[in-house]
Each structure stands twice: as C-alpha cells, then as structure tokens.
Amino acid sequence: MDEKTQYPKFWLEGHSNNLTHCASIYGCQGFETEYAGIVWGRDLVWRDGVWSLGDNCEDSVAGLKDLFYRGKRGDLESANLAIKLLKNRYRILLTRGIRGTYIFCENPETASYLRKLLGGAV
C-alpha cells in the first residue's frame, strides 16, 4: 500500500472495512489488534539452521528489495542488512496481536522451525 495515498483512506476514511488491502509493517507500527494474521513470505527463511534470504522478495519498498537482490547475488553486506531488516519487520508484525497471532508460512522449512520454537502451537 502507498503510505501517502492509500493509508489515509485505509485508516481515516474506513476503507479498511472493505477488506481489499492488508496493512504492512508501516501501516501497523504502534497499532495493536485483538488477533493478527501474518503471511510469512519467501523473503526470510529458516534454512540449514540459520536465517537466510529466501527465493524472492515481493516487497514494494525499493531499498529493501534492492538490498535483497544484491545479497542474493553474493554481496554479503547487503545480505546481512536485508536479513536484519526482515527480522525486524517480522518481529514487529508478530507482536501486533494482543490475544493471539496466526501465522501462515509460505516456506515449509520456516513453518517447521516456527512450530518447533512454539512447541507445536502453530
């Protein structure tokens, strides 16, 4: 969602009730909800015992997307920064649900790791 044109309509004009868009990390910072639903994409995955850049980054934030693909091409500094930013993004999203958070992982290895971390609760 575009923060200058879509977010004001989403939050202030009630377009969130249309259920046609999802808020990203930028739309939900500082915002808590009863239950949160997170789609854990293929950008940050648990692979071979470490967090790694996944298969693709569908992010609309150009800076992160650029870092992601430079990292995928072998730039270690870009890869490490992209992983750090992605971890922070998921941390923020995972802490928005007051009563609970539902997680759907596109990557099976990541889903299995999170299930293990949470004692099979996922």
Helices and strands as residue ranges (DSSP letters): H 6-7, I 8-12, G 15-18, H 25-28, E 33-40, E 44-47, E 50-53, H 62-72, H 76-94, E 97-105, H 108-117
